Amino acid sequence: MAKLDDIAAEHLAVLHRTLREDPTAFGLYEAARAAGERLTAAVDIWALSRDGDEFAARFTAAVGGEGGTVTDAAVRRAAAASAGRLLERNPGAGAPGGSRLSGDVFCLLYQGFFADIVAEFLRTAVAEKVKLVVPLLPTLDPEDHIADWIAEHVMRLLPNPCEEAAQLAEVEEEGDRAALEVENPITPLRLVAHRLVPQAVGQALGLLPDGPSGDTDRTSHEREPAA
C-alpha cells in the first residue's frame, strides 16, 4: 500500500509540474473552471430530482459538460463520481419530500468534484499514455487505490465554501444575510462557492499555493492561464 501511495504522489506531482510549466496544457484549467461554475449553478438539481438515480444523471449531464477530448471525458467521469459518492453518504438525495441540499453536503460535493477531476484526468492520462513532463508507467492497482489517494489528497488542498461563508457572515449586515436566507438558505453559500472556483481550480491543479489562503480575486487574476 505504501508503494501505491508513493506512485500516487508522484502522479500528482508530475501533473502539477506539467501545469506549472504550461498552465494551458490539456485545456484542463479552463475545463475545470467552466465545470466548477456549472456546479454552482446546479444546486437545484437536488430538489428537482425524483430519486438518487435521477439526481446522478441530471447532475452528471449538467456539470459534466460536452466535448470529446481526454479532459472533457475526465470532467464527465468526475461529475458522475462525485454524484455517486454523495449518494453513498446521503441515500435520500432527490427523494420525494426530501430536504433541501444542506450547506455541508454542498461543500462536500464541491470539494469532491474538483478532486475527482484531477484523479480522473490522471487515471485517463496513464491509461491513454498522455505525455506529461516525464513518462508514467501504468501500475497494477485493482482496487483503484491510486485514484482514491489522489482525490483524498487534493481535497485537503481546496478551499471550503462553508468555512469561507461562515467568515463572511461575521462581517455582513444581519438584515442583508437574513433576506438572502429567506429566499434560499443555500444562496449565500452558492455565491461564495462561485467566487472560489478560480482558487479551487488553481489549487487542485498546483497553480496556487496549497491550502485556502489569500485574496481569491487577486491571485486568480495574477495566476490565471493566458488564453
MODELLER restraints for C-alpha pairs under 7 A, 6 or more apart:
rsr = mdl.restraints
at = mdl.atoms
rsr.add(forms.Gaussian(group=physical.xy_distance, feature=features.Distance(at['CA:4:A'], at['CA:146:A']), mean=6.24, stdev=0.5))
rsr.add(forms.Gaussian(group=physical.xy_distance, feature=features.Distance(at['CA:5:A'], at['CA:146:A']), mean=6.73, stdev=0.5))
rsr.add(forms.Gaussian(group=physical.xy_distance, feature=features.Distance(at['CA:5:A'], at['CA:149:A']), mean=6.90, stdev=0.5))
rsr.add(forms.Gaussian(group=physical.xy_distance, feature=features.Distance(at['CA:8:A'], at['CA:146:A']), mean=4.99, stdev=0.5))
rsr.add(forms.Gaussian(group=physical.xy_distance, feature=features.Distance(at['CA:8:A'], at['CA:149:A']), mean=6.60, stdev=0.5))
rsr.add(forms.Gaussian(group=physical.xy_distance, feature=features.Distance(at['CA:8:A'], at['CA:150:A']), mean=6.17, stdev=0.5))
rsr.add(forms.Gaussian(group=physical.xy_distance, feature=features.Distance(at['CA:12:A'], at['CA:150:A']), mean=6.83, stdev=0.5))
rsr.add(forms.Gaussian(group=physical.xy_distance, feature=features.Distance(at['CA:14:A'], at['CA:132:A']), mean=6.99, stdev=0.5))
rsr.add(forms.Gaussian(group=physical.xy_distance, feature=features.Distance(at['CA:14:A'], at['CA:133:A']), mean=6.47, stdev=0.5))
rsr.add(forms.Gaussian(group=physical.xy_distance, feature=features.Distance(at['CA:15:A'], at['CA:132:A']), mean=6.80, stdev=0.5))
rsr.add(forms.Gaussian(group=physical.xy_distance, feature=features.Distance(at['CA:16:A'], at['CA:205:A']), mean=5.76, stdev=0.5))
rsr.add(forms.Gaussian(group=physical.xy_distance, feature=features.Distance(at['CA:16:A'], at['CA:206:A']), mean=4.77, stdev=0.5))
rsr.add(forms.Gaussian(group=physical.xy_distance, feature=features.Distance(at['CA:18:A'], at['CA:132:A']), mean=6.14, stdev=0.5))
rsr.add(forms.Gaussian(group=physical.xy_distance, feature=features.Distance(at['CA:18:A'], at['CA:133:A']), mean=5.38, stdev=0.5))
rsr.add(forms.Gaussian(group=physical.xy_distance, feature=features.Distance(at['CA:19:A'], at['CA:25:A']), mean=6.12, stdev=0.5))
rsr.add(forms.Gaussian(group=physical.xy_distance, feature=features.Distance(at['CA:20:A'], at['CA:207:A']), mean=5.98, stdev=0.5))
rsr.add(forms.Gaussian(group=physical.xy_distance, feature=features.Distance(at['CA:23:A'], at['CA:225:A']), mean=5.34, stdev=0.5))
rsr.add(forms.Gaussian(group=physical.xy_distance, feature=features.Distance(at['CA:24:A'], at['CA:225:A']), mean=5.96, stdev=0.5))
rsr.add(forms.Gaussian(group=physical.xy_distance, feature=features.Distance(at['CA:26:A'], at['CA:71:A']), mean=6.56, stdev=0.5))
rsr.add(forms.Gaussian(group=physical.xy_distance, feature=features.Distance(at['CA:27:A'], at['CA:71:A']), mean=6.98, stdev=0.5))
rsr.add(forms.Gaussian(group=physical.xy_distance, feature=features.Distance(at['CA:28:A'], at['CA:71:A']), mean=6.06, stdev=0.5))
rsr.add(forms.Gaussian(group=physical.xy_distance, feature=features.Distance(at['CA:29:A'], at['CA:201:A']), mean=6.75, stdev=0.5))
rsr.add(forms.Gaussian(group=physical.xy_distance, feature=features.Distance(at['CA:32:A'], at['CA:201:A']), mean=6.43, stdev=0.5))
rsr.add(forms.Gaussian(group=physical.xy_distance, feature=features.Distance(at['CA:33:A'], at['CA:197:A']), mean=6.32, stdev=0.5))
rsr.add(forms.Gaussian(group=physical.xy_distance, feature=features.Distance(at['CA:33:A'], at['CA:198:A']), mean=6.35, stdev=0.5))
rsr.add(forms.Gaussian(group=physical.xy_distance, feature=features.Distance(at['CA:33:A'], at['CA:201:A']), mean=6.16, stdev=0.5))
rsr.add(forms.Gaussian(group=physical.xy_distance, feature=features.Distance(at['CA:35:A'], at['CA:63:A']), mean=5.65, stdev=0.5))
rsr.add(forms.Gaussian(group=physical.xy_distance, feature=features.Distance(at['CA:35:A'], at['CA:64:A']), mean=6.53, stdev=0.5))
rsr.add(forms.Gaussian(group=physical.xy_distance, feature=features.Distance(at['CA:36:A'], at['CA:197:A']), mean=5.96, stdev=0.5))
rsr.add(forms.Gaussian(group=physical.xy_distance, feature=features.Distance(at['CA:37:A'], at['CA:194:A']), mean=6.05, stdev=0.5))
rsr.add(forms.Gaussian(group=physical.xy_distance, feature=features.Distance(at['CA:37:A'], at['CA:197:A']), mean=6.77, stdev=0.5))
rsr.add(forms.Gaussian(group=physical.xy_distance, feature=features.Distance(at['CA:38:A'], at['CA:62:A']), mean=7.00, stdev=0.5))
rsr.add(forms.Gaussian(group=physical.xy_distance, feature=features.Distance(at['CA:38:A'], at['CA:63:A']), mean=5.31, stdev=0.5))
rsr.add(forms.Gaussian(group=physical.xy_distance, feature=features.Distance(at['CA:39:A'], at['CA:63:A']), mean=5.41, stdev=0.5))
rsr.add(forms.Gaussian(group=physical.xy_distance, feature=features.Distance(at['CA:40:A'], at['CA:190:A']), mean=5.77, stdev=0.5))
rsr.add(forms.Gaussian(group=physical.xy_distance, feature=features.Distance(at['CA:40:A'], at['CA:193:A']), mean=6.59, stdev=0.5))
rsr.add(forms.Gaussian(group=physical.xy_distance, feature=features.Distance(at['CA:40:A'], at['CA:194:A']), mean=5.77, stdev=0.5))
rsr.add(forms.Gaussian(group=physical.xy_distance, feature=features.Distance(at['CA:42:A'], at['CA:62:A']), mean=6.96, stdev=0.5))
rsr.add(forms.Gaussian(group=physical.xy_distance, feature=features.Distance(at['CA:45:A'], at['CA:55:A']), mean=6.46, stdev=0.5))
rsr.add(forms.Gaussian(group=physical.xy_distance, feature=features.Distance(at['CA:45:A'], at['CA:58:A']), mean=6.83, stdev=0.5))
rsr.add(forms.Gaussian(group=physical.xy_distance, feature=features.Distance(at['CA:45:A'], at['CA:59:A']), mean=6.63, stdev=0.5))
rsr.add(forms.Gaussian(group=physical.xy_distance, feature=features.Distance(at['CA:46:A'], at['CA:55:A']), mean=6.14, stdev=0.5))
rsr.add(forms.Gaussian(group=physical.xy_distance, feature=features.Distance(at['CA:46:A'], at['CA:93:A']), mean=6.42, stdev=0.5))
rsr.add(forms.Gaussian(group=physical.xy_distance, feature=features.Distance(at['CA:46:A'], at['CA:94:A']), mean=5.09, stdev=0.5))
rsr.add(forms.Gaussian(group=physical.xy_distance, feature=features.Distance(at['CA:46:A'], at['CA:101:A']), mean=6.34, stdev=0.5))
rsr.add(forms.Gaussian(group=physical.xy_distance, feature=features.Distance(at['CA:47:A'], at['CA:94:A']), mean=5.64, stdev=0.5))
rsr.add(forms.Gaussian(group=physical.xy_distance, feature=features.Distance(at['CA:47:A'], at['CA:100:A']), mean=6.30, stdev=0.5))
rsr.add(forms.Gaussian(group=physical.xy_distance, feature=features.Distance(at['CA:48:A'], at['CA:94:A']), mean=6.85, stdev=0.5))
rsr.add(forms.Gaussian(group=physical.xy_distance, feature=features.Distance(at['CA:49:A'], at['CA:55:A']), mean=5.13, stdev=0.5))
rsr.add(forms.Gaussian(group=physical.xy_distance, feature=features.Distance(at['CA:49:A'], at['CA:94:A']), mean=4.73, stdev=0.5))
rsr.add(forms.Gaussian(group=physical.xy_distance, feature=features.Distance(at['CA:50:A'], at['CA:94:A']), mean=5.32, stdev=0.5))
rsr.add(forms.Gaussian(group=physical.xy_distance, feature=features.Distance(at['CA:50:A'], at['CA:95:A']), mean=5.34, stdev=0.5))
rsr.add(forms.Gaussian(group=physical.xy_distance, feature=features.Distance(at['CA:50:A'], at['CA:96:A']), mean=5.70, stdev=0.5))
rsr.add(forms.Gaussian(group=physical.xy_distance, feature=features.Distance(at['CA:51:A'], at['CA:93:A']), mean=6.54, stdev=0.5))
rsr.add(forms.Gaussian(group=physical.xy_distance, feature=features.Distance(at['CA:51:A'], at['CA:94:A']), mean=4.56, stdev=0.5))
rsr.add(forms.Gaussian(group=physical.xy_distance, feature=features.Distance(at['CA:51:A'], at['CA:95:A']), mean=4.42, stdev=0.5))
rsr.add(forms.Gaussian(group=physical.xy_distance, feature=features.Distance(at['CA:51:A'], at['CA:96:A']), mean=6.98, stdev=0.5))
rsr.add(forms.Gaussian(group=physical.xy_distance, feature=features.Distance(at['CA:52:A'], at['CA:87:A']), mean=6.58, stdev=0.5))
rsr.add(forms.Gaussian(group=physical.xy_distance, feature=features.Distance(at['CA:52:A'], at['CA:91:A']), mean=6.94, stdev=0.5))
rsr.add(forms.Gaussian(group=physical.xy_distance, feature=features.Distance(at['CA:52:A'], at['CA:92:A']), mean=6.85, stdev=0.5))
rsr.add(forms.Gaussian(group=physical.xy_distance, feature=features.Distance(at['CA:52:A'], at['CA:93:A']), mean=5.33, stdev=0.5))
rsr.add(forms.Gaussian(group=physical.xy_distance, feature=features.Distance(at['CA:52:A'], at['CA:94:A']), mean=5.46, stdev=0.5))
rsr.add(forms.Gaussian(group=physical.xy_distance, feature=features.Distance(at['CA:52:A'], at['CA:95:A']), mean=6.66, stdev=0.5))
rsr.add(forms.Gaussian(group=physical.xy_distance, feature=features.Distance(at['CA:55:A'], at['CA:94:A']), mean=5.87, stdev=0.5))
rsr.add(forms.Gaussian(group=physical.xy_distance, feature=features.Distance(at['CA:56:A'], at['CA:80:A']), mean=6.62, stdev=0.5))
rsr.add(forms.Gaussian(group=physical.xy_distance, feature=features.Distance(at['CA:56:A'], at['CA:83:A']), mean=5.26, stdev=0.5))
rsr.add(forms.Gaussian(group=physical.xy_distance, feature=features.Distance(at['CA:56:A'], at['CA:84:A']), mean=6.75, stdev=0.5))
rsr.add(forms.Gaussian(group=physical.xy_distance, feature=features.Distance(at['CA:59:A'], at['CA:83:A']), mean=6.93, stdev=0.5))
rsr.add(forms.Gaussian(group=physical.xy_distance, feature=features.Distance(at['CA:60:A'], at['CA:76:A']), mean=6.42, stdev=0.5))
rsr.add(forms.Gaussian(group=physical.xy_distance, feature=features.Distance(at['CA:60:A'], at['CA:79:A']), mean=4.98, stdev=0.5))
rsr.add(forms.Gaussian(group=physical.xy_distance, feature=features.Distance(at['CA:60:A'], at['CA:80:A']), mean=5.20, stdev=0.5))
rsr.add(forms.Gaussian(group=physical.xy_distance, feature=features.Distance(at['CA:63:A'], at['CA:79:A']), mean=6.30, stdev=0.5))
rsr.add(forms.Gaussian(group=physical.xy_distance, feature=features.Distance(at['CA:64:A'], at['CA:75:A']), mean=5.54, stdev=0.5))
rsr.add(forms.Gaussian(group=physical.xy_distance, feature=features.Distance(at['CA:64:A'], at['CA:76:A']), mean=3.98, stdev=0.5))
rsr.add(forms.Gaussian(group=physical.xy_distance, feature=features.Distance(at['CA:64:A'], at['CA:79:A']), mean=5.40, stdev=0.5))
rsr.add(forms.Gaussian(group=physical.xy_distance, feature=features.Distance(at['CA:65:A'], at['CA:76:A']), mean=6.60, stdev=0.5))
rsr.add(forms.Gaussian(group=physical.xy_distance, feature=features.Distance(at['CA:66:A'], at['CA:72:A']), mean=6.55, stdev=0.5))
rsr.add(forms.Gaussian(group=physical.xy_distance, feature=features.Distance(at['CA:71:A'], at['CA:121:A']), mean=6.36, stdev=0.5))
rsr.add(forms.Gaussian(group=physical.xy_distance, feature=features.Distance(at['CA:74:A'], at['CA:117:A']), mean=6.18, stdev=0.5))
rsr.add(forms.Gaussian(group=physical.xy_distance, feature=features.Distance(at['CA:74:A'], at['CA:120:A']), mean=5.13, stdev=0.5))
rsr.add(forms.Gaussian(group=physical.xy_distance, feature=features.Distance(at['CA:74:A'], at['CA:121:A']), mean=5.01, stdev=0.5))
rsr.add(forms.Gaussian(group=physical.xy_distance, feature=features.Distance(at['CA:75:A'], at['CA:117:A']), mean=5.46, stdev=0.5))
rsr.add(forms.Gaussian(group=physical.xy_distance, feature=features.Distance(at['CA:77:A'], at['CA:120:A']), mean=6.71, stdev=0.5))
rsr.add(forms.Gaussian(group=physical.xy_distance, feature=features.Distance(at['CA:78:A'], at['CA:113:A']), mean=6.09, stdev=0.5))
rsr.add(forms.Gaussian(group=physical.xy_distance, feature=features.Distance(at['CA:78:A'], at['CA:116:A']), mean=4.84, stdev=0.5))
rsr.add(forms.Gaussian(group=physical.xy_distance, feature=features.Distance(at['CA:78:A'], at['CA:117:A']), mean=5.04, stdev=0.5))
rsr.add(forms.Gaussian(group=physical.xy_distance, feature=features.Distance(at['CA:78:A'], at['CA:120:A']), mean=6.16, stdev=0.5))
rsr.add(forms.Gaussian(group=physical.xy_distance, feature=features.Distance(at['CA:79:A'], at['CA:113:A']), mean=6.33, stdev=0.5))
rsr.add(forms.Gaussian(group=physical.xy_distance, feature=features.Distance(at['CA:82:A'], at['CA:109:A']), mean=6.30, stdev=0.5))
rsr.add(forms.Gaussian(group=physical.xy_distance, feature=features.Distance(at['CA:82:A'], at['CA:112:A']), mean=6.05, stdev=0.5))
rsr.add(forms.Gaussian(group=physical.xy_distance, feature=features.Distance(at['CA:82:A'], at['CA:113:A']), mean=5.43, stdev=0.5))
rsr.add(forms.Gaussian(group=physical.xy_distance, feature=features.Distance(at['CA:82:A'], at['CA:116:A']), mean=6.96, stdev=0.5))
rsr.add(forms.Gaussian(group=physical.xy_distance, feature=features.Distance(at['CA:86:A'], at['CA:109:A']), mean=6.63, stdev=0.5))
rsr.add(forms.Gaussian(group=physical.xy_distance, feature=features.Distance(at['CA:87:A'], at['CA:93:A']), mean=6.29, stdev=0.5))
rsr.add(forms.Gaussian(group=physical.xy_distance, feature=features.Distance(at['CA:92:A'], at['CA:98:A']), mean=6.72, stdev=0.5))
rsr.add(forms.Gaussian(group=physical.xy_distance, feature=features.Distance(at['CA:103:A'], at['CA:162:A']), mean=6.73, stdev=0.5))
rsr.add(forms.Gaussian(group=physical.xy_distance, feature=features.Distance(at['CA:103:A'], at['CA:186:A']), mean=6.32, stdev=0.5))
rsr.add(forms.Gaussian(group=physical.xy_distance, feature=features.Distance(at['CA:104:A'], at['CA:162:A']), mean=6.86, stdev=0.5))
rsr.add(forms.Gaussian(group=physical.xy_distance, feature=features.Distance(at['CA:107:A'], at['CA:160:A']), mean=6.45, stdev=0.5))
rsr.add(forms.Gaussian(group=physical.xy_distance, feature=features.Distance(at['CA:107:A'], at['CA:161:A']), mean=6.06, stdev=0.5))
rsr.add(forms.Gaussian(group=physical.xy_distance, feature=features.Distance(at['CA:107:A'], at['CA:162:A']), mean=6.19, stdev=0.5))
rsr.add(forms.Gaussian(group=physical.xy_distance, feature=features.Distance(at['CA:111:A'], at['CA:155:A']), mean=5.83, stdev=0.5))
rsr.add(forms.Gaussian(group=physical.xy_distance, feature=features.Distance(at['CA:111:A'], at['CA:158:A']), mean=6.49, stdev=0.5))
rsr.add(forms.Gaussian(group=physical.xy_distance, feature=features.Distance(at['CA:112:A'], at['CA:155:A']), mean=6.29, stdev=0.5))
rsr.add(forms.Gaussian(group=physical.xy_distance, feature=features.Distance(at['CA:114:A'], at['CA:201:A']), mean=6.81, stdev=0.5))
rsr.add(forms.Gaussian(group=physical.xy_distance, feature=features.Distance(at['CA:114:A'], at['CA:204:A']), mean=6.66, stdev=0.5))
rsr.add(forms.Gaussian(group=physical.xy_distance, feature=features.Distance(at['CA:115:A'], at['CA:151:A']), mean=4.64, stdev=0.5))
rsr.add(forms.Gaussian(group=physical.xy_distance, feature=features.Distance(at['CA:115:A'], at['CA:154:A']), mean=5.21, stdev=0.5))
rsr.add(forms.Gaussian(group=physical.xy_distance, feature=features.Distance(at['CA:115:A'], at['CA:155:A']), mean=5.40, stdev=0.5))
rsr.add(forms.Gaussian(group=physical.xy_distance, feature=features.Distance(at['CA:115:A'], at['CA:204:A']), mean=6.61, stdev=0.5))
rsr.add(forms.Gaussian(group=physical.xy_distance, feature=features.Distance(at['CA:116:A'], at['CA:151:A']), mean=5.47, stdev=0.5))
rsr.add(forms.Gaussian(group=physical.xy_distance, feature=features.Distance(at['CA:119:A'], at['CA:147:A']), mean=5.07, stdev=0.5))
rsr.add(forms.Gaussian(group=physical.xy_distance, feature=features.Distance(at['CA:119:A'], at['CA:150:A']), mean=5.60, stdev=0.5))
rsr.add(forms.Gaussian(group=physical.xy_distance, feature=features.Distance(at['CA:119:A'], at['CA:151:A']), mean=5.45, stdev=0.5))
rsr.add(forms.Gaussian(group=physical.xy_distance, feature=features.Distance(at['CA:123:A'], at['CA:147:A']), mean=6.66, stdev=0.5))
rsr.add(forms.Gaussian(group=physical.xy_distance, feature=features.Distance(at['CA:126:A'], at['CA:136:A']), mean=6.64, stdev=0.5))
rsr.add(forms.Gaussian(group=physical.xy_distance, feature=features.Distance(at['CA:126:A'], at['CA:137:A']), mean=6.84, stdev=0.5))
rsr.add(forms.Gaussian(group=physical.xy_distance, feature=features.Distance(at['CA:126:A'], at['CA:138:A']), mean=5.68, stdev=0.5))
rsr.add(forms.Gaussian(group=physical.xy_distance, feature=features.Distance(at['CA:127:A'], at['CA:138:A']), mean=6.87, stdev=0.5))
rsr.add(forms.Gaussian(group=physical.xy_distance, feature=features.Distance(at['CA:154:A'], at['CA:204:A']), mean=5.86, stdev=0.5))
rsr.add(forms.Gaussian(group=physical.xy_distance, feature=features.Distance(at['CA:157:A'], at['CA:203:A']), mean=6.36, stdev=0.5))
rsr.add(forms.Gaussian(group=physical.xy_distance, feature=features.Distance(at['CA:157:A'], at['CA:204:A']), mean=6.68, stdev=0.5))
rsr.add(forms.Gaussian(group=physical.xy_distance, feature=features.Distance(at['CA:157:A'], at['CA:210:A']), mean=5.33, stdev=0.5))
rsr.add(forms.Gaussian(group=physical.xy_distance, feature=features.Distance(at['CA:157:A'], at['CA:211:A']), mean=4.50, stdev=0.5))
rsr.add(forms.Gaussian(group=physical.xy_distance, feature=features.Distance(at['CA:158:A'], at['CA:200:A']), mean=5.45, stdev=0.5))
rsr.add(forms.Gaussian(group=physical.xy_distance, feature=features.Distance(at['CA:158:A'], at['CA:203:A']), mean=6.23, stdev=0.5))
rsr.add(forms.Gaussian(group=physical.xy_distance, feature=features.Distance(at['CA:158:A'], at['CA:204:A']), mean=6.56, stdev=0.5))
rsr.add(forms.Gaussian(group=physical.xy_distance, feature=features.Distance(at['CA:158:A'], at['CA:211:A']), mean=5.82, stdev=0.5))
rsr.add(forms.Gaussian(group=physical.xy_distance, feature=features.Distance(at['CA:158:A'], at['CA:212:A']), mean=6.04, stdev=0.5))
rsr.add(forms.Gaussian(group=physical.xy_distance, feature=features.Distance(at['CA:159:A'], at['CA:200:A']), mean=6.05, stdev=0.5))
rsr.add(forms.Gaussian(group=physical.xy_distance, feature=features.Distance(at['CA:159:A'], at['CA:211:A']), mean=6.62, stdev=0.5))
rsr.add(forms.Gaussian(group=physical.xy_distance, feature=features.Distance(at['CA:159:A'], at['CA:212:A']), mean=4.52, stdev=0.5))
rsr.add(forms.Gaussian(group=physical.xy_distance, feature=features.Distance(at['CA:161:A'], at['CA:189:A']), mean=6.57, stdev=0.5))
rsr.add(forms.Gaussian(group=physical.xy_distance, feature=features.Distance(at['CA:161:A'], at['CA:192:A']), mean=6.10, stdev=0.5))
rsr.add(forms.Gaussian(group=physical.xy_distance, feature=features.Distance(at['CA:161:A'], at['CA:193:A']), mean=5.19, stdev=0.5))
rsr.add(forms.Gaussian(group=physical.xy_distance, feature=features.Distance(at['CA:162:A'], at['CA:189:A']), mean=6.73, stdev=0.5))
rsr.add(forms.Gaussian(group=physical.xy_distance, feature=features.Distance(at['CA:165:A'], at['CA:189:A']), mean=6.00, stdev=0.5))
rsr.add(forms.Gaussian(group=physical.xy_distance, feature=features.Distance(at['CA:165:A'], at['CA:192:A']), mean=6.27, stdev=0.5))
rsr.add(forms.Gaussian(group=physical.xy_distance, feature=features.Distance(at['CA:180:A'], at['CA:187:A']), mean=6.54, stdev=0.5))
rsr.add(forms.Gaussian(group=physical.xy_distance, feature=features.Distance(at['CA:180:A'], at['CA:188:A']), mean=6.62, stdev=0.5))
rsr.add(forms.Gaussian(group=physical.xy_distance, feature=features.Distance(at['CA:181:A'], at['CA:187:A']), mean=6.81, stdev=0.5))
rsr.add(forms.Gaussian(group=physical.xy_distance, feature=features.Distance(at['CA:196:A'], at['CA:216:A']), mean=6.63, stdev=0.5))
rsr.add(forms.Gaussian(group=physical.xy_distance, feature=features.Distance(at['CA:198:A'], at['CA:220:A']), mean=5.66, stdev=0.5))
rsr.add(forms.Gaussian(group=physical.xy_distance, feature=features.Distance(at['CA:199:A'], at['CA:216:A']), mean=5.88, stdev=0.5))
rsr.add(forms.Gaussian(group=physical.xy_distance, feature=features.Distance(at['CA:199:A'], at['CA:220:A']), mean=6.15, stdev=0.5))
rsr.add(forms.Gaussian(group=physical.xy_distance, feature=features.Distance(at['CA:202:A'], at['CA:208:A']), mean=5.17, stdev=0.5))
rsr.add(forms.Gaussian(group=physical.xy_distance, feature=features.Distance(at['CA:203:A'], at['CA:209:A']), mean=6.39, stdev=0.5))
rsr.add(forms.Gaussian(group=physical.xy_distance, feature=features.Distance(at['CA:203:A'], at['CA:210:A']), mean=5.96, stdev=0.5))
